[in-house]
Amino acid sequence: MFPRKYTTKRFCKALGFALLSCLLFTCNKDDGSADNGERPEDLETNGDLPFFRIDTKGNTIVDEPKVSATLTVAQNRKSIFEGTIGIEFRGATSQGFEKKSFGIETWDTNDQDIDVPLLGFPEEEDWVLHGPYSDKSLIRNHLIYNLARDMGRYASRSELVELQIDTTYRGVYVFMEKLKRDAGRIAISKLNPDENAGEAITGGYILKIDKLSGSGGGDGTYNATNSFESQLAPASAASDQTIRFLYEYPDAAVITAEQKAYIQEYVNDFEAALVSETFTDAVTGYANYIDVDSFIDFFILNELANNVDGYRLSTYMHKDKNKKMVMGPIWDFNLAFGNADYCSGGETNVWAYKFNERCSQDFWLVPIWWERLLQDPAYVVKLKQRWASLRGTLLSNTAMADRIASYVGRMRNAKAIENNFLTWNVLGIYVWPNNFVGSTYEQENEYLINWIEARVLWLDGAIEAL
């Protein structure tokens, strides 16, 4: 995703890079494949990374709709899946990259959706093949999702894989679940159109703060059909920006007027309690509306990574029947962990939640929630305790370095790193919005590890000082 508020300078820089890429390398085909010559031999026999081979059967992959293709997945020289899929490009501005990301659905022989337990994940029909391009470590999303799940929070299950489309090798991808309501994913109750009163109307809901792309309803703008507006203005807003909550589930096409009114009132009541003089009261304050522990974990994950998009984009929350609102799941950290050269995204010594102070002109700003929560001494105590506990276990320097080493080791054993950068020759070259440009993969990996070590050291002091 590109910076949310283009300046002329930034736009020209991005345009110039795109033109340079076409001069240095082969520009994209219509199907999103790069013409990189013959694929490396026998890739599916190297190591234990799953190897995805997609045959488009002559169809051209487009943004929408999905086109029919076949998928074969091999691992350790054995075929573990063969079937029909629908495939399309996914993402918004990331579609400007040569290395595309894809949304896929598993289909039956009649091209109808069918649930499948791919790679041992809980069975579903909707999947994502994320193509790390500007993230030259290849693992930022995979790393944070695994950390979140090990913290006890649902995040998309993911696996590092290799991809070939027709005869063209596409490199390392992150195969992951699409976020959606499901017993094995965001496990909230189904909300039917006829559930418009009483206990039934209280859940489940999924809301998100995000760009409008991919959210149906209306005329291509934020409006009452697809979203509602926060009652609280974001701090430091320079242009009267507002926060909008998009209807993710039920989506804008099916959610009823009564359901809209319920979830809007719930969020409004939470925000009113949050800014009230008695906001710390256990009965009437903000804690009556939210799962506080989920907010703390969400905060820690975004701050750990100094996620430049954190809190303001790709930000999900959900509410089940007769339950409080839960923050998460996390999503889309490819520009995190020091991989952004704007709005202090590459720094290790700033608060991500204070984005608005640094980039007050940006269209998408951070809600005031996080600043206000930190004004509650009880919340701060819980945050400190959770941080200390995690730093002694999952978030220790050694644990995180070992985790990264295990991911890199698997890719190396499969020769996937080497083959990825033979295909996408971007090492040593700026790809928007790199804060660091290493000439080798080793330098990219070292930068990531050193950045994390500096980040957690700063957070140790910053959280203690709250």
Solvent accessible surface area in square Angstrom, and as a share of the most:
residue,aa,sasa,rsa
1,M,18,0.08
2,F,32,0.13
3,P,4,0.03
4,R,21,0.08
5,K,90,0.38
6,Y,97,0.37
7,T,76,0.44
8,T,109,0.63
9,K,169,0.72
10,R,67,0.24
11,F,107,0.45
12,C,73,0.44
13,K,103,0.43
14,A,18,0.14
15,L,86,0.43
16,G,36,0.34
17,F,33,0.14
18,A,50,0.39
19,L,107,0.53
20,L,80,0.40
21,S,11,0.07
22,C,61,0.37
23,L,149,0.74
24,L,98,0.49
25,F,52,0.22
26,T,69,0.40
27,C,54,0.32
28,N,54,0.28
29,K,97,0.41
30,D,128,0.66
31,D,28,0.15
32,G,1,0.01
33,S,5,0.03
34,A,3,0.02
35,D,78,0.40
36,N,61,0.31
37,G,53,0.51
38,E,163,0.73
39,R,52,0.19
40,P,37,0.23
41,E,128,0.57
42,D,86,0.44
43,L,2,0.01
44,E,45,0.20
45,T,46,0.27
46,N,34,0.18
47,G,31,0.30
48,D,53,0.27
49,L,6,0.03
50,P,1,0.01
51,F,2,0.01
52,F,0,0.00
53,R,74,0.27
54,I,0,0.00
55,D,70,0.36
56,T,2,0.01
57,K,108,0.46
58,G,76,0.73
59,N,57,0.29
60,T,65,0.38
61,I,0,0.00
62,V,55,0.32
63,D,75,0.39
64,E,135,0.60
65,P,100,0.63
66,K,50,0.21
67,V,30,0.17
68,S,20,0.13
69,A,0,0.00
70,T,51,0.30
71,L,1,0.00
72,T,39,0.23
73,V,0,0.00
74,A,11,0.08
75,Q,45,0.20
76,N,84,0.43
77,R,184,0.67
78,K,145,0.61
79,S,67,0.43
80,I,81,0.41
81,F,37,0.15
82,E,123,0.55
83,G,27,0.26
84,T,25,0.15
85,I,0,0.00
86,G,0,0.00
87,I,0,0.00
88,E,26,0.11
89,F,20,0.08
90,R,72,0.26
91,G,40,0.39
92,A,39,0.30
93,T,46,0.27
94,S,29,0.19
95,Q,41,0.18
96,G,62,0.60
97,F,19,0.08
98,E,20,0.09
99,K,3,0.01
100,K,17,0.07
101,S,13,0.09
102,F,0,0.00
103,G,8,0.08
104,I,1,0.01
105,E,31,0.14
106,T,1,0.00
107,W,34,0.12
108,D,46,0.24
109,T,129,0.75
110,N,113,0.58
111,D,61,0.32
112,Q,112,0.50
113,D,71,0.37
114,I,77,0.39
115,D,70,0.37
116,V,21,0.12
117,P,77,0.49
118,L,3,0.02
119,L,42,0.21
120,G,68,0.66
121,F,24,0.10
122,P,48,0.30
123,E,98,0.44
124,E,12,0.05
125,E,37,0.17
126,D,14,0.07
127,W,3,0.01
128,V,1,0.01
129,L,0,0.00
130,H,27,0.12
131,G,6,0.06
132,P,4,0.03
133,Y,13,0.05
134,S,2,0.02
135,D,2,0.01
136,K,3,0.01
137,S,0,0.00
138,L,2,0.01
139,I,0,0.00
140,R,5,0.02
141,N,5,0.03
142,H,9,0.04
143,L,0,0.00
144,I,0,0.00
145,Y,1,0.00
146,N,24,0.12
147,L,0,0.00
148,A,1,0.01
149,R,63,0.23
150,D,78,0.41
151,M,15,0.07
152,G,63,0.61
153,R,65,0.24
154,Y,54,0.20
155,A,0,0.00
156,S,0,0.00
157,R,64,0.23
158,S,10,0.07
159,E,34,0.15
160,L,1,0.00
161,V,0,0.00
162,E,1,0.00
163,L,0,0.00
164,Q,11,0.05
165,I,1,0.01
166,D,53,0.28
167,T,108,0.63
168,T,17,0.10
169,Y,5,0.02
170,R,0,0.00
171,G,0,0.00
172,V,0,0.00
173,Y,0,0.00
174,V,1,0.00
175,F,0,0.00
176,M,4,0.02
177,E,0,0.00
178,K,88,0.37
179,L,7,0.04
180,K,50,0.21
181,R,67,0.24
182,D,29,0.15
183,A,99,0.77
184,G,19,0.18
185,R,6,0.02
186,I,3,0.02
187,A,68,0.52
188,I,11,0.06
189,S,39,0.25
190,K,121,0.51
191,L,8,0.04
192,N,53,0.27
193,P,86,0.54
194,D,119,0.61
195,E,33,0.15
196,N,46,0.23
197,A,72,0.56
198,G,59,0.57
199,E,112,0.50
200,A,32,0.25
201,I,16,0.08
202,T,19,0.11
203,G,0,0.00
204,G,0,0.00
205,Y,1,0.01
206,I,2,0.01
207,L,4,0.02
208,K,17,0.07
209,I,6,0.03
210,D,19,0.10
211,K,27,0.11
212,L,28,0.14
213,S,71,0.46
214,G,86,0.83
215,S,21,0.13
216,G,47,0.45
217,G,33,0.32
218,G,57,0.54
219,D,116,0.60
220,G,61,0.59
221,T,75,0.43
222,Y,51,0.19
223,N,36,0.18
224,A,82,0.63
225,T,56,0.33
226,N,1,0.01
227,S,2,0.01
228,F,8,0.03
229,E,71,0.32
230,S,10,0.06
231,Q,115,0.51
232,L,32,0.16
233,A,76,0.59
234,P,5,0.03
235,A,32,0.25
236,S,60,0.38
237,A,34,0.26
238,A,53,0.41
239,S,60,0.39
240,D,135,0.70
241,Q,16,0.07
242,T,62,0.36
243,I,5,0.03
244,R,47,0.17
245,F,0,0.00
246,L,0,0.00
247,Y,10,0.04
248,E,50,0.23
249,Y,46,0.17
250,P,4,0.03
251,D,65,0.34
252,A,10,0.08
253,A,90,0.70
254,V,85,0.49
255,I,14,0.07
256,T,25,0.15
257,A,78,0.61
258,E,86,0.38
259,Q,1,0.00
260,K,40,0.17
261,A,61,0.48
262,Y,49,0.19
263,I,1,0.01
264,Q,60,0.27
265,E,106,0.48
266,Y,31,0.12
267,V,0,0.00
268,N,36,0.18
269,D,58,0.30
270,F,0,0.00
271,E,1,0.00
272,A,59,0.46
273,A,10,0.08
274,L,0,0.00
275,V,65,0.37
276,S,37,0.24
277,E,175,0.78
278,T,82,0.48
279,F,18,0.08
280,T,72,0.42
281,D,61,0.32
282,A,87,0.67
283,V,112,0.65
284,T,85,0.49
285,G,0,0.00
286,Y,8,0.03
287,A,30,0.23
288,N,70,0.36
289,Y,45,0.17
290,I,1,0.01
291,D,48,0.25
292,V,23,0.13
293,D,68,0.35
294,S,1,0.01
295,F,0,0.00
296,I,4,0.02
297,D,3,0.01
298,F,9,0.04
299,F,1,0.01
300,I,1,0.01
301,L,2,0.01
302,N,2,0.01
303,E,2,0.01
304,L,0,0.00
305,A,0,0.00
306,N,2,0.01
307,N,6,0.03
308,V,6,0.03
309,D,2,0.01
310,G,3,0.03
311,Y,1,0.00
312,R,0,0.00
313,L,3,0.02
314,S,9,0.06
315,T,2,0.01
316,Y,14,0.05
317,M,1,0.00
318,H,33,0.15
319,K,5,0.02
320,D,31,0.16
321,K,44,0.19
322,N,95,0.49
323,K,123,0.52
324,K,91,0.38
325,M,2,0.01
326,V,34,0.19
327,M,8,0.03
328,G,4,0.04
329,P,6,0.04
330,I,5,0.03
331,W,25,0.09
332,D,27,0.14
333,F,2,0.01
334,N,15,0.07
335,L,3,0.01
336,A,0,0.00
337,F,0,0.00
338,G,0,0.00
339,N,7,0.03
340,A,0,0.00
341,D,58,0.30
342,Y,9,0.03
343,C,22,0.13
344,S,35,0.22
345,G,1,0.01
346,G,10,0.09
347,E,81,0.36
348,T,32,0.18
349,N,84,0.43
350,V,29,0.17
351,W,28,0.10
352,A,4,0.03
353,Y,23,0.09
354,K,71,0.30
355,F,3,0.01
356,N,7,0.04
357,E,116,0.52
358,R,75,0.27
359,C,24,0.15
360,S,31,0.20
361,Q,104,0.46
362,D,8,0.04
363,F,93,0.39
364,W,49,0.17
365,L,3,0.01
366,V,3,0.02
367,P,8,0.05
368,I,48,0.25
369,W,2,0.01
370,W,3,0.01
371,E,75,0.33
372,R,47,0.17
373,L,0,0.00
374,L,26,0.13
375,Q,94,0.42
376,D,8,0.04
377,P,97,0.61
378,A,63,0.49
379,Y,3,0.01
380,V,13,0.08
381,V,78,0.45
382,K,85,0.36
383,L,0,0.00
384,K,55,0.23
385,Q,117,0.52
386,R,68,0.25
387,W,12,0.04
388,A,67,0.52
389,S,64,0.42
390,L,6,0.03
391,R,50,0.18
392,G,63,0.60
393,T,84,0.49
394,L,41,0.20
395,L,0,0.00
396,S,28,0.18
397,N,58,0.30
398,T,95,0.55
399,A,34,0.26
400,M,3,0.01
401,A,31,0.24
402,D,84,0.44
403,R,42,0.15
404,I,1,0.01
405,A,59,0.46
406,S,59,0.38
407,Y,23,0.09
408,V,9,0.05
409,G,28,0.27
410,R,65,0.24
411,M,0,0.00
412,R,103,0.38
413,N,112,0.57
414,A,0,0.00
415,K,112,0.48
416,A,0,0.00
417,I,10,0.05
418,E,105,0.47
419,N,11,0.06
420,N,2,0.01
421,F,20,0.08
422,L,125,0.62
423,T,14,0.08
424,W,8,0.03
425,N,83,0.42
426,V,6,0.04
427,L,42,0.21
428,G,40,0.39
429,I,42,0.21
430,Y,54,0.21
431,V,0,0.00
432,W,9,0.03
433,P,0,0.00
434,N,5,0.03
435,N,65,0.33
436,F,66,0.27
437,V,58,0.34
438,G,1,0.01
439,S,71,0.46
440,T,54,0.31
441,Y,8,0.03
442,E,96,0.43
443,Q,76,0.34
444,E,8,0.04
445,N,25,0.13
446,E,102,0.46
447,Y,37,0.14
448,L,0,0.00
449,I,41,0.21
450,N,77,0.40
451,W,11,0.04
452,I,4,0.02
453,E,68,0.30
454,A,44,0.34
455,R,0,0.00
456,V,1,0.00
457,L,130,0.65
458,W,70,0.24
459,L,1,0.00
460,D,48,0.25
461,G,44,0.43
462,A,17,0.13
463,I,4,0.02
464,E,119,0.53
465,A,87,0.67
466,L,66,0.33
